[in-house]
Each structure stands twice: as structure tokens, then as C-alpha cells.
């Protein structure tokens, strides 16, 4: 997923805020990352479990999104030396702290849905 870099020079009073917002946006940028984080907030998962839960995601995209989340310190990847190999994913402390953001996003989505009068579920495509 492409990461966003602010172009130009923001007004001095906005620099710190935009820097932090852009950093947060870069960490969660990607179609599946928020959903991956939510599933991992429920419990530790194996790759195949995540792939089954995320209908429509390819193996390559799931791998890339998990690697980016791991690089950003949100997800821990535990490799067990077994045959066949066993790999589990869980949230790091940083990832656990992000769950409050997900909860806030969920509440915002509920309110947004009520205001837009769209029924009980909203599915985003692309």
C-alpha cells in the first residue's frame, strides 16, 4: 500500500497535527488492516484463520498487510519450529492501544449509519 507523504509546507500551527495524523494514516492504510487488527483484538490467530475470516483477500495481500503491520509495531509474528511450520499473529502493546481507536471508529460508524438511515450494515467496496 502506498504511504502518504505531505506535499508542500503546511501552516506552522498545523504541522504537528498533520504529522501525527499522516503517521496514523500510514500505519492503517490498506483495505484490510483495520479488519485484521480487529480480528487480532479478539485473540491470537494463525494465517489460515485470518484468510478464512477475510473473504476475498488473496494470500499475497494478507501477507503484505501483516508484514506492514509487523514493521509498524502493531502485530507480533510468532514462528514455531515445528513440522509443518506454525505461525501465529497477535497484537503488540502498541496494537492493543490502537483498539480504543477502532472502538471510536465503530461508534462513529454506528452514528453515521443512523444519520444516513442505511439499515443495519454498510459494506464498502473499493
N, CA, C and O atoms as CSV, one atom per row, in Angstrom:
chain,resi,resn,atom,element,x,y,z
A,1,UNK,N,N,0.847,-1.176,0.000
A,1,UNK,CA,C,0.000,0.000,0.000
A,1,UNK,C,C,0.883,1.226,0.000
A,1,UNK,O,O,1.859,1.308,0.745
A,2,UNK,N,N,0.537,2.157,-0.826
A,2,UNK,CA,C,1.311,3.399,-0.894
A,2,UNK,C,C,1.135,4.190,0.388
A,2,UNK,O,O,0.038,4.269,0.942
A,3,UNK,N,N,2.205,4.761,0.841
A,3,UNK,CA,C,2.169,5.594,2.037
A,3,UNK,C,C,2.086,7.042,1.606
A,3,UNK,O,O,2.653,7.426,0.583
A,4,UNK,N,N,1.389,7.838,2.377
A,4,UNK,CA,C,1.163,9.240,2.052
A,4,UNK,C,C,2.258,10.096,2.660
A,4,UNK,O,O,2.599,9.931,3.831
A,5,UNK,N,N,2.797,10.984,1.895
A,5,UNK,CA,C,3.746,11.991,2.381
A,5,UNK,C,C,3.160,13.350,2.083
A,5,UNK,O,O,2.729,13.618,0.962
A,6,UNK,N,N,3.144,14.204,3.079
A,6,UNK,CA,C,2.572,15.535,2.904
A,6,UNK,C,C,3.415,16.311,1.910
A,6,UNK,O,O,4.638,16.369,2.040
A,7,UNK,N,N,2.774,16.902,0.923
A,7,UNK,CA,C,3.458,17.697,-0.097
A,7,UNK,C,C,3.361,19.172,0.274
A,7,UNK,O,O,2.300,19.638,0.690
A,8,UNK,N,N,4.426,19.888,0.132
A,8,UNK,CA,C,4.406,21.305,0.446
A,8,UNK,C,C,4.628,21.543,1.932
A,8,UNK,O,O,4.922,20.617,2.688
A,9,UNK,N,N,4.486,22.759,2.325
A,9,UNK,CA,C,4.715,23.154,3.714
A,9,UNK,C,C,3.396,23.572,4.348
A,9,UNK,O,O,2.831,24.600,3.973
A,10,UNK,N,N,2.887,22.780,5.318
A,10,UNK,CA,C,1.642,23.174,5.976
A,10,UNK,C,C,1.874,24.403,6.855
A,10,UNK,O,O,3.008,24.697,7.235
A,11,UNK,N,N,0.800,25.111,7.173
A,11,UNK,CA,C,0.948,26.251,8.082
A,11,UNK,C,C,1.577,25.788,9.400
A,11,UNK,O,O,1.292,24.678,9.850
A,12,UNK,N,N,2.414,26.601,10.022
A,12,UNK,CA,C,3.112,26.196,11.254
A,12,UNK,C,C,2.184,25.642,12.337
A,12,UNK,O,O,2.543,24.689,13.029
A,13,UNK,N,N,1.001,26.227,12.489
A,13,UNK,CA,C,0.090,25.759,13.547
A,13,UNK,C,C,-0.480,24.369,13.256
A,13,UNK,O,O,-1.002,23.719,14.161
A,14,UNK,N,N,-0.387,23.904,12.005
A,14,UNK,CA,C,-0.920,22.593,11.633
A,14,UNK,C,C,0.148,21.513,11.510
A,14,UNK,O,O,-0.190,20.337,11.382
A,15,UNK,N,N,1.411,21.874,11.544
A,15,UNK,CA,C,2.489,20.929,11.260
A,15,UNK,C,C,2.470,19.708,12.175
A,15,UNK,O,O,2.539,18.577,11.695
A,16,UNK,N,N,2.379,19.923,13.468
A,16,UNK,CA,C,2.428,18.792,14.397
A,16,UNK,C,C,1.217,17.886,14.230
A,16,UNK,O,O,1.352,16.663,14.192
A,17,UNK,N,N,0.042,18.479,14.130
A,17,UNK,CA,C,-1.191,17.699,13.978
A,17,UNK,C,C,-1.149,16.894,12.686
A,17,UNK,O,O,-1.425,15.694,12.700
A,18,UNK,N,N,-0.810,17.529,11.577
A,18,UNK,CA,C,-0.764,16.830,10.290
A,18,UNK,C,C,0.275,15.725,10.290
A,18,UNK,O,O,0.054,14.671,9.694
A,19,UNK,N,N,1.387,15.943,10.936
A,19,UNK,CA,C,2.429,14.920,11.027
A,19,UNK,C,C,1.890,13.669,11.729
A,19,UNK,O,O,2.072,12.554,11.239
A,20,UNK,N,N,1.237,13.852,12.857
A,20,UNK,CA,C,0.709,12.717,13.618
A,20,UNK,C,C,-0.440,12.035,12.896
A,20,UNK,O,O,-0.530,10.807,12.900
A,21,UNK,N,N,-1.321,12.814,12.277
A,21,UNK,CA,C,-2.426,12.222,11.530
A,21,UNK,C,C,-1.929,11.444,10.320
A,21,UNK,O,O,-2.438,10.365,10.017
A,22,UNK,N,N,-0.939,11.991,9.634
A,22,UNK,CA,C,-0.375,11.300,8.472
A,22,UNK,C,C,0.307,10.009,8.893
A,22,UNK,O,O,0.188,8.993,8.209
A,23,UNK,N,N,1.010,10.039,9.992
A,23,UNK,CA,C,1.651,8.823,10.501
A,23,UNK,C,C,0.604,7.761,10.817
A,23,UNK,O,O,0.765,6.598,10.447
A,24,UNK,N,N,-0.459,8.154,11.493
A,24,UNK,CA,C,-1.525,7.203,11.816
A,24,UNK,C,C,-2.149,6.662,10.540
A,24,UNK,O,O,-2.383,5.459,10.423
A,25,UNK,N,N,-2.417,7.534,9.592
A,25,UNK,CA,C,-2.991,7.116,8.318
A,25,UNK,C,C,-2.082,6.099,7.632
A,25,UNK,O,O,-2.564,5.107,7.086
A,26,UNK,N,N,-0.779,6.336,7.655
A,26,UNK,CA,C,0.151,5.412,7.025
A,26,UNK,C,C,0.159,4.048,7.693
A,26,UNK,O,O,0.297,3.031,7.013
A,27,UNK,N,N,0.014,4.007,8.995
A,27,UNK,CA,C,0.020,2.731,9.716
A,27,UNK,C,C,-1.201,1.895,9.352
A,27,UNK,O,O,-1.087,0.680,9.192
A,28,UNK,N,N,-2.365,2.523,9.218
A,28,UNK,CA,C,-3.590,1.755,8.962
A,28,UNK,C,C,-4.009,1.780,7.494
A,28,UNK,O,O,-5.060,1.247,7.138
A,29,UNK,N,N,-3.184,2.402,6.637
A,29,UNK,CA,C,-3.518,2.444,5.208
A,29,UNK,C,C,-3.503,1.033,4.641
A,29,UNK,O,O,-2.556,0.278,4.857
A,30,UNK,N,N,-4.519,0.697,3.943
A,30,UNK,CA,C,-4.643,-0.631,3.362
A,30,UNK,C,C,-6.057,-1.120,3.577
A,30,UNK,O,O,-6.630,-0.938,4.651
A,31,UNK,N,N,-6.606,-1.728,2.580
A,31,UNK,CA,C,-8.008,-2.135,2.607
A,31,UNK,C,C,-8.343,-3.043,3.787
A,31,UNK,O,O,-9.454,-2.988,4.315
A,32,UNK,N,N,-7.391,-3.877,4.203
A,32,UNK,CA,C,-7.694,-4.922,5.176
A,32,UNK,C,C,-7.135,-4.686,6.571
A,32,UNK,O,O,-7.499,-5.409,7.498
A,33,UNK,N,N,-6.274,-3.712,6.750
A,33,UNK,CA,C,-5.551,-3.587,8.026
A,33,UNK,C,C,-6.462,-3.371,9.230
A,33,UNK,O,O,-6.250,-3.978,10.280
A,34,UNK,N,N,-7.451,-2.534,9.097
A,34,UNK,CA,C,-8.346,-2.284,10.235
A,34,UNK,C,C,-9.081,-3.557,10.623
A,34,UNK,O,O,-9.240,-3.849,11.808
A,35,UNK,N,N,-9.527,-4.313,9.634
A,35,UNK,CA,C,-10.238,-5.568,9.907
A,35,UNK,C,C,-9.286,-6.609,10.501
A,35,UNK,O,O,-9.668,-7.356,11.403
A,36,UNK,N,N,-8.059,-6.660,10.002
A,36,UNK,CA,C,-7.055,-7.577,10.571
A,36,UNK,C,C,-6.827,-7.240,12.035
A,36,UNK,O,O,-6.827,-8.133,12.883
A,37,UNK,N,N,-6.634,-5.972,12.340
A,37,UNK,CA,C,-6.413,-5.561,13.726
A,37,UNK,C,C,-7.607,-5.927,14.602
A,37,UNK,O,O,-7.433,-6.376,15.735
A,38,UNK,N,N,-8.804,-5.738,14.086
A,38,UNK,CA,C,-9.990,-6.082,14.874
A,38,UNK,C,C,-10.033,-7.580,15.163
A,38,UNK,O,O,-10.294,-7.983,16.296
A,39,UNK,N,N,-9.779,-8.412,14.145
A,39,UNK,CA,C,-9.787,-9.866,14.370
A,39,UNK,C,C,-8.702,-10.271,15.370
A,39,UNK,O,O,-8.924,-11.147,16.205
A,40,UNK,N,N,-7.544,-9.641,15.287
A,40,UNK,CA,C,-6.472,-9.969,16.231
A,40,UNK,C,C,-6.768,-9.446,17.629
A,40,UNK,O,O,-6.203,-9.940,18.605
A,41,UNK,N,N,-7.647,-8.455,17.741
A,41,UNK,CA,C,-8.025,-7.970,19.071
A,41,UNK,C,C,-8.878,-9.003,19.803
A,41,UNK,O,O,-8.971,-8.981,21.031
A,42,UNK,N,N,-9.493,-9.899,19.054
A,42,UNK,CA,C,-10.329,-10.938,19.658
A,42,UNK,C,C,-9.488,-12.064,20.252
A,42,UNK,O,O,-9.795,-12.591,21.321
A,43,UNK,N,N,-8.409,-12.426,19.528
A,43,UNK,CA,C,-7.494,-13.470,20.010
A,43,UNK,C,C,-6.359,-13.648,19.015
A,43,UNK,O,O,-6.406,-13.115,17.907
A,44,UNK,N,N,-5.346,-14.392,19.411
A,44,UNK,CA,C,-4.232,-14.745,18.534
A,44,UNK,C,C,-4.772,-15.614,17.406
A,44,UNK,O,O,-5.615,-16.484,17.625
A,45,UNK,N,N,-4.279,-15.369,16.201
A,45,UNK,CA,C,-4.778,-16.095,15.029
A,45,UNK,C,C,-3.625,-16.637,14.191
A,45,UNK,O,O,-2.532,-16.072,14.159
A,46,UNK,N,N,-3.899,-17.740,13.519
A,46,UNK,CA,C,-2.974,-18.270,12.523
A,46,UNK,C,C,-3.302,-17.648,11.176
A,46,UNK,O,O,-4.403,-17.135,10.971
A,47,UNK,N,N,-2.353,-17.694,10.270
A,47,UNK,CA,C,-2.526,-17.098,8.944
A,47,UNK,C,C,-3.781,-17.640,8.264
A,47,UNK,O,O,-4.585,-16.875,7.731
A,48,UNK,N,N,-3.942,-18.950,8.284
A,48,UNK,CA,C,-5.091,-19.569,7.602
A,48,UNK,C,C,-6.418,-19.120,8.215
A,48,UNK,O,O,-7.409,-18.976,7.499
A,49,UNK,N,N,-6.448,-18.899,9.526
A,49,UNK,CA,C,-7.666,-18.390,10.175
A,49,UNK,C,C,-8.017,-17.005,9.644
A,49,UNK,O,O,-9.166,-16.723,9.305
A,50,UNK,N,N,-7.006,-16.154,9.581
A,50,UNK,CA,C,-7.235,-14.796,9.087
A,50,UNK,C,C,-7.714,-14.830,7.642
A,50,UNK,O,O,-8.614,-14.080,7.267
A,51,UNK,N,N,-7.120,-15.692,6.835
A,51,UNK,CA,C,-7.514,-15.777,5.430
A,51,UNK,C,C,-8.974,-16.206,5.302
A,51,UNK,O,O,-9.687,-15.709,4.429
A,52,UNK,N,N,-9.425,-17.113,6.149
A,52,UNK,CA,C,-10.833,-17.549,6.120
A,52,UNK,C,C,-11.770,-16.439,6.587
A,52,UNK,O,O,-12.869,-16.285,6.054
A,53,UNK,N,N,-11.339,-15.674,7.573
A,53,UNK,CA,C,-12.167,-14.594,8.106
A,53,UNK,C,C,-12.293,-13.419,7.134
A,53,UNK,O,O,-13.298,-12.708,7.138
A,54,UNK,N,N,-11.275,-13.221,6.308
A,54,UNK,CA,C,-11.236,-12.080,5.391
A,54,UNK,C,C,-11.601,-12.544,3.986
A,54,UNK,O,O,-10.736,-12.687,3.121
A,55,UNK,N,N,-12.856,-12.769,3.779
A,55,UNK,CA,C,-13.343,-13.263,2.500
A,55,UNK,C,C,-12.934,-12.321,1.370
A,55,UNK,O,O,-13.212,-11.122,1.411
A,56,UNK,N,N,-12.274,-12.880,0.372
A,56,UNK,CA,C,-11.892,-12.092,-0.787
A,56,UNK,C,C,-10.456,-11.613,-0.789
A,56,UNK,O,O,-9.998,-11.059,-1.788
A,57,UNK,N,N,-9.732,-11.810,0.303
A,57,UNK,CA,C,-8.333,-11.367,0.343
A,57,UNK,C,C,-7.442,-12.463,-0.242
A,57,UNK,O,O,-7.663,-13.649,0.002
A,58,UNK,N,N,-6.441,-12.057,-1.009
A,58,UNK,CA,C,-5.503,-13.042,-1.543
A,58,UNK,C,C,-4.415,-13.313,-0.506
A,58,UNK,O,O,-4.196,-12.532,0.420
A,59,UNK,N,N,-3.751,-14.434,-0.693
A,59,UNK,CA,C,-2.659,-14.812,0.214
A,59,UNK,C,C,-1.558,-13.744,0.206
A,59,UNK,O,O,-1.023,-13.390,1.257
A,60,UNK,N,N,-1.224,-13.235,-0.987
A,60,UNK,CA,C,-0.170,-12.235,-1.115
A,60,UNK,C,C,-0.510,-10.921,-0.427
A,60,UNK,O,O,0.339,-10.324,0.234
A,61,UNK,N,N,-1.746,-10.473,-0.582
A,61,UNK,CA,C,-2.162,-9.219,0.053
A,61,UNK,C,C,-2.185,-9.374,1.567
A,61,UNK,O,O,-1.737,-8.480,2.285
A,62,UNK,N,N,-2.702,-10.499,2.061
A,62,UNK,CA,C,-2.724,-10.731,3.507
A,62,UNK,C,C,-1.300,-10.744,4.052
A,62,UNK,O,O,-1.026,-10.153,5.097
A,63,UNK,N,N,-0.401,-11.413,3.351
A,63,UNK,CA,C,1.000,-11.450,3.768
A,63,UNK,C,C,1.577,-10.046,3.832
A,63,UNK,O,O,2.243,-9.696,4.806
A,64,UNK,N,N,1.333,-9.238,2.809
A,64,UNK,CA,C,1.876,-7.881,2.768
A,64,UNK,C,C,1.305,-7.013,3.882
A,64,UNK,O,O,2.039,-6.279,4.542
A,65,UNK,N,N,-0.003,-7.099,4.088
A,65,UNK,CA,C,-0.627,-6.274,5.122
A,65,UNK,C,C,-0.112,-6.673,6.508
A,65,UNK,O,O,0.146,-5.806,7.344
A,66,UNK,N,N,0.038,-7.977,6.756
A,66,UNK,CA,C,0.569,-8.437,8.038
A,66,UNK,C,C,2.021,-7.995,8.230
A,66,UNK,O,O,2.410,-7.598,9.328
A,67,UNK,N,N,2.811,-8.061,7.173
A,67,UNK,CA,C,4.220,-7.630,7.273
A,67,UNK,C,C,4.314,-6.143,7.592
A,67,UNK,O,O,5.125,-5.732,8.421
A,68,UNK,N,N,3.478,-5.333,6.928
A,68,UNK,CA,C,3.492,-3.899,7.202
A,68,UNK,C,C,3.061,-3.604,8.632
A,68,UNK,O,O,3.648,-2.749,9.295
A,69,UNK,N,N,2.038,-4.308,9.109
A,69,UNK,CA,C,1.599,-4.121,10.494
A,69,UNK,C,C,2.694,-4.557,11.472
A,69,UNK,O,O,2.871,-3.949,12.527
A,70,UNK,N,N,3.418,-5.608,11.114
A,70,UNK,CA,C,4.529,-6.062,11.955
A,70,UNK,C,C,5.660,-5.027,11.942
A,70,UNK,O,O,6.216,-4.711,12.994
A,71,UNK,N,N,6.001,-4.501,10.771
A,71,UNK,CA,C,7.049,-3.483,10.660
A,71,UNK,C,C,6.695,-2.224,11.450
A,71,UNK,O,O,7.577,-1.560,11.996
A,72,UNK,N,N,5.401,-1.898,11.509
A,72,UNK,CA,C,4.954,-0.708,12.232
A,72,UNK,C,C,4.746,-0.969,13.726
A,72,UNK,O,O,4.331,-0.076,14.466
A,73,UNK,N,N,5.035,-2.195,14.164
A,73,UNK,CA,C,4.956,-2.499,15.590
A,73,UNK,C,C,3.551,-2.731,16.119
A,73,UNK,O,O,3.318,-2.644,17.325
A,74,UNK,N,N,2.615,-3.026,15.228
A,74,UNK,CA,C,1.228,-3.255,15.639
A,74,UNK,C,C,0.929,-4.734,15.873
A,74,UNK,O,O,0.073,-5.084,16.685
A,75,UNK,N,N,1.643,-5.591,15.153
A,75,UNK,CA,C,1.378,-7.034,15.173
A,75,UNK,C,C,2.675,-7.773,15.476
A,75,UNK,O,O,3.751,-7.402,15.006
A,76,UNK,N,N,2.544,-8.828,16.272
A,76,UNK,CA,C,3.680,-9.714,16.570
A,76,UNK,C,C,3.489,-11.011,15.796
A,76,UNK,O,O,2.396,-11.578,15.776
A,77,UNK,N,N,4.549,-11.471,15.166
A,77,UNK,CA,C,4.532,-12.731,14.413
A,77,UNK,C,C,5.381,-13.730,15.166
A,77,UNK,O,O,6.579,-13.522,15.354
A,78,UNK,N,N,4.761,-14.811,15.595
A,78,UNK,CA,C,5.465,-15.855,16.350
A,78,UNK,C,C,5.592,-17.090,15.459
A,78,UNK,O,O,4.591,-17.663,15.028
A,79,UNK,N,N,6.840,-17.493,15.189
A,79,UNK,CA,C,7.107,-18.668,14.355
A,79,UNK,C,C,7.524,-19.808,15.267
A,79,UNK,O,O,8.482,-19.687,16.031
A,80,UNK,N,N,6.805,-20.910,15.182
A,80,UNK,CA,C,7.125,-22.102,15.969
A,80,UNK,C,C,7.910,-23.066,15.096
A,80,UNK,O,O,7.545,-23.314,13.947
A,81,UNK,N,N,8.980,-23.605,15.644
A,81,UNK,CA,C,9.817,-24.537,14.884
A,81,UNK,C,C,9.201,-25.931,14.958
A,81,UNK,O,O,9.605,-26.778,15.754
A,82,UNK,N,N,8.226,-26.128,14.109
A,82,UNK,CA,C,7.513,-27.399,14.034
A,82,UNK,C,C,7.414,-27.804,12.572
A,82,UNK,O,O,7.664,-27.004,11.670
A,83,UNK,N,N,7.050,-29.043,12.359
A,83,UNK,CA,C,6.744,-29.516,11.015
A,83,UNK,C,C,5.314,-30.041,11.061
A,83,UNK,O,O,5.026,-30.969,11.816
A,84,UNK,N,N,4.421,-29.471,10.275
A,84,UNK,CA,C,4.587,-28.322,9.389
A,84,UNK,C,C,4.772,-27.038,10.205
A,84,UNK,O,O,4.391,-26.977,11.375
A,85,UNK,N,N,5.358,-26.018,9.578
A,85,UNK,CA,C,5.612,-24.761,10.295
A,85,UNK,C,C,4.312,-24.150,10.824
A,85,UNK,O,O,3.268,-24.218,10.176
A,86,UNK,N,N,4.397,-23.563,11.993
A,86,UNK,CA,C,3.241,-22.919,12.612
A,86,UNK,C,C,3.606,-21.461,12.881
A,86,UNK,O,O,4.630,-21.170,13.498
A,87,UNK,N,N,2.756,-20.551,12.410
A,87,UNK,CA,C,2.960,-19.123,12.612
A,87,UNK,C,C,1.686,-18.541,13.190
A,87,UNK,O,O,0.593,-18.793,12.682
A,88,UNK,N,N,1.829,-17.760,14.257
A,88,UNK,CA,C,0.671,-17.103,14.875
A,88,UNK,C,C,0.889,-15.599,14.908
A,88,UNK,O,O,2.015,-15.114,15.026
A,89,UNK,N,N,-0.214,-14.879,14.801
A,89,UNK,CA,C,-0.185,-13.417,14.832
A,89,UNK,C,C,-1.000,-12.933,16.016
A,89,UNK,O,O,-2.073,-13.460,16.311
A,90,UNK,N,N,-0.477,-11.930,16.683
A,90,UNK,CA,C,-1.174,-11.321,17.815
A,90,UNK,C,C,-0.855,-9.833,17.830
A,90,UNK,O,O,0.044,-9.373,17.127
A,91,UNK,N,N,-1.591,-9.096,18.628
A,91,UNK,CA,C,-1.337,-7.669,18.751
A,91,UNK,C,C,-0.188,-7.414,19.720
A,91,UNK,O,O,-0.038,-8.113,20.722
A,92,UNK,N,N,0.602,-6.424,19.412
A,92,UNK,CA,C,1.635,-5.958,20.343
A,92,UNK,C,C,0.956,-4.993,21.320
A,92,UNK,O,O,-0.241,-4.727,21.210
A,93,UNK,N,N,1.724,-4.479,22.266
A,93,UNK,CA,C,1.172,-3.471,23.178
A,93,UNK,C,C,0.665,-2.265,22.397
A,93,UNK,O,O,-0.387,-1.707,22.712
A,94,UNK,N,N,1.418,-1.868,21.377
A,94,UNK,CA,C,1.005,-0.744,20.537
A,94,UNK,C,C,-0.310,-1.072,19.815
A,94,UNK,O,O,-1.199,-0.226,19.717
A,95,UNK,N,N,-0.420,-2.285,19.319
A,95,UNK,CA,C,-1.653,-2.717,18.652
A,95,UNK,C,C,-2.831,-2.745,19.599
A,95,UNK,O,O,-3.940,-2.361,19.227
A,96,UNK,N,N,-2.604,-3.194,20.818
A,96,UNK,CA,C,-3.671,-3.228,21.831
A,96,UNK,C,C,-4.131,-1.810,22.144
A,96,UNK,O,O,-5.327,-1.566,22.303
A,97,UNK,N,N,-3.190,-0.878,22.233
A,97,UNK,CA,C,-3.559,0.524,22.496
A,97,UNK,C,C,-4.405,1.103,21.364
A,97,UNK,O,O,-5.219,1.998,21.591
A,98,UNK,N,N,-4.213,0.596,20.150
A,98,UNK,CA,C,-4.965,1.095,18.999
A,98,UNK,C,C,-6.428,0.647,19.019
A,98,UNK,O,O,-7.259,1.238,18.329
A,99,UNK,N,N,-6.751,-0.372,19.786
A,99,UNK,CA,C,-8.123,-0.879,19.829
A,99,UNK,C,C,-9.093,0.213,20.285
A,99,UNK,O,O,-10.244,0.226,19.849
A,100,UNK,N,N,-8.659,1.116,21.140
A,100,UNK,CA,C,-9.543,2.223,21.542
A,100,UNK,C,C,-9.901,3.095,20.344
A,100,UNK,O,O,-11.011,3.623,20.270
A,101,UNK,N,N,-8.966,3.251,19.403
A,101,UNK,CA,C,-9.247,3.997,18.172
A,101,UNK,C,C,-10.277,3.241,17.346
A,101,UNK,O,O,-11.210,3.842,16.813
A,102,UNK,N,N,-10.111,1.911,17.238
A,102,UNK,CA,C,-11.085,1.100,16.491
A,102,UNK,C,C,-12.466,1.187,17.123
A,102,UNK,O,O,-13.469,1.279,16.415
A,103,UNK,N,N,-12.524,1.158,18.448
A,103,UNK,CA,C,-13.817,1.278,19.139
A,103,UNK,C,C,-14.468,2.621,18.825
A,103,UNK,O,O,-15.675,2.691,18.596
A,104,UNK,N,N,-13.672,3.680,18.814
A,104,UNK,CA,C,-14.192,5.007,18.486
A,104,UNK,C,C,-14.686,5.038,17.036
A,104,UNK,O,O,-15.732,5.620,16.746
A,105,UNK,N,N,-13.939,4.418,16.138
A,105,UNK,CA,C,-14.352,4.355,14.733
A,105,UNK,C,C,-15.660,3.580,14.588
A,105,UNK,O,O,-16.527,3.952,13.798
A,106,UNK,N,N,-15.794,2.503,15.354
A,106,UNK,CA,C,-17.020,1.703,15.305
A,106,UNK,C,C,-18.218,2.530,15.764
A,106,UNK,O,O,-19.277,2.491,15.138
A,107,UNK,N,N,-18.054,3.270,16.844
A,107,UNK,CA,C,-19.142,4.110,17.348
A,107,UNK,C,C,-19.492,5.211,16.346
A,107,UNK,O,O,-20.666,5.514,16.134
A,108,UNK,N,N,-18.473,5.806,15.735
A,108,UNK,CA,C,-18.716,6.827,14.724
A,108,UNK,C,C,-19.502,6.217,13.558
A,108,UNK,O,O,-20.438,6.831,13.045
A,109,UNK,N,N,-19.122,5.028,13.154
A,109,UNK,CA,C,-19.814,4.333,12.063
A,109,UNK,C,C,-21.270,4.049,12.393
A,109,UNK,O,O,-22.140,4.179,11.532
A,110,UNK,N,N,-21.541,3.658,13.643
A,110,UNK,CA,C,-22.929,3.416,14.061
A,110,UNK,C,C,-23.763,4.689,13.942
A,110,UNK,O,O,-24.877,4.678,13.418
A,111,UNK,N,N,-23.197,5.781,14.439
A,111,UNK,CA,C,-23.905,7.065,14.375
A,111,UNK,C,C,-24.082,7.524,12.927
A,111,UNK,O,O,-25.142,8.027,12.553
A,112,UNK,N,N,-23.054,7.351,12.132
A,112,UNK,CA,C,-23.122,7.733,10.728
A,112,UNK,C,C,-24.219,6.948,10.015
A,112,UNK,O,O,-24.989,7.502,9.230
A,113,UNK,N,N,-24.277,5.645,10.303
A,113,UNK,CA,C,-25.281,4.788,9.671
A,113,UNK,C,C,-26.686,5.229,10.066
A,113,UNK,O,O,-27.585,5.265,9.225
A,114,UNK,N,N,-26.878,5.563,11.334
A,114,UNK,CA,C,-28.190,6.027,11.785
A,114,UNK,C,C,-28.590,7.300,11.057
A,114,UNK,O,O,-29.724,7.435,10.598
A,115,UNK,N,N,-27.656,8.227,10.954
A,115,UNK,CA,C,-27.947,9.506,10.310
A,115,UNK,C,C,-28.225,9.341,8.823
A,115,UNK,O,O,-29.034,10.072,8.251
A,116,UNK,N,N,-27.570,8.407,8.218
A,116,UNK,CA,C,-27.769,8.174,6.784
A,116,UNK,C,C,-28.931,7.223,6.525
A,116,UNK,O,O,-29.345,7.025,5.383
A,117,UNK,N,N,-29.456,6.633,7.614
A,117,UNK,CA,C,-30.611,5.738,7.504
A,117,UNK,C,C,-30.373,4.640,6.473
A,117,UNK,O,O,-31.160,4.459,5.544
A,118,UNK,N,N,-29.278,3.913,6.654
A,118,UNK,CA,C,-28.888,2.886,5.681
A,118,UNK,C,C,-29.121,1.465,6.164
A,118,UNK,O,O,-28.511,0.553,5.605
A,119,UNK,N,N,-29.919,1.222,7.114
A,119,UNK,CA,C,-30.137,-0.146,7.570
A,119,UNK,C,C,-29.129,-0.557,8.619
A,119,UNK,O,O,-28.567,0.292,9.310
A,120,UNK,N,N,-28.893,-1.855,8.744
A,120,UNK,CA,C,-28.048,-2.366,9.819
A,120,UNK,C,C,-26.612,-2.616,9.432
A,120,UNK,O,O,-25.756,-2.719,10.310
A,121,UNK,N,N,-26.313,-2.720,8.135
A,121,UNK,CA,C,-24.930,-2.950,7.757
A,121,UNK,C,C,-24.565,-2.103,6.553
A,121,UNK,O,O,-25.378,-1.896,5.652
A,122,UNK,N,N,-23.341,-1.621,6.549
A,122,UNK,CA,C,-22.821,-0.828,5.459
A,122,UNK,C,C,-21.590,-1.533,4.920
A,122,UNK,O,O,-20.607,-1.713,5.639
A,123,UNK,N,N,-21.640,-1.927,3.676
A,123,UNK,CA,C,-20.498,-2.609,3.064
A,123,UNK,C,C,-19.828,-1.645,2.101
A,123,UNK,O,O,-20.470,-1.100,1.202
A,124,UNK,N,N,-18.553,-1.443,2.292
A,124,UNK,CA,C,-17.791,-0.570,1.418
A,124,UNK,C,C,-17.122,-1.418,0.341
A,124,UNK,O,O,-16.549,-2.469,0.631
A,125,UNK,N,N,-17.198,-0.966,-0.865
A,125,UNK,CA,C,-16.478,-1.643,-1.940
A,125,UNK,C,C,-15.442,-0.675,-2.472
A,125,UNK,O,O,-15.729,0.484,-2.775
A,126,UNK,N,N,-14.247,-1.182,-2.572
A,126,UNK,CA,C,-13.103,-0.381,-3.013
A,126,UNK,C,C,-12.984,0.797,-2.180
A,126,UNK,O,O,-12.081,1.609,-2.383
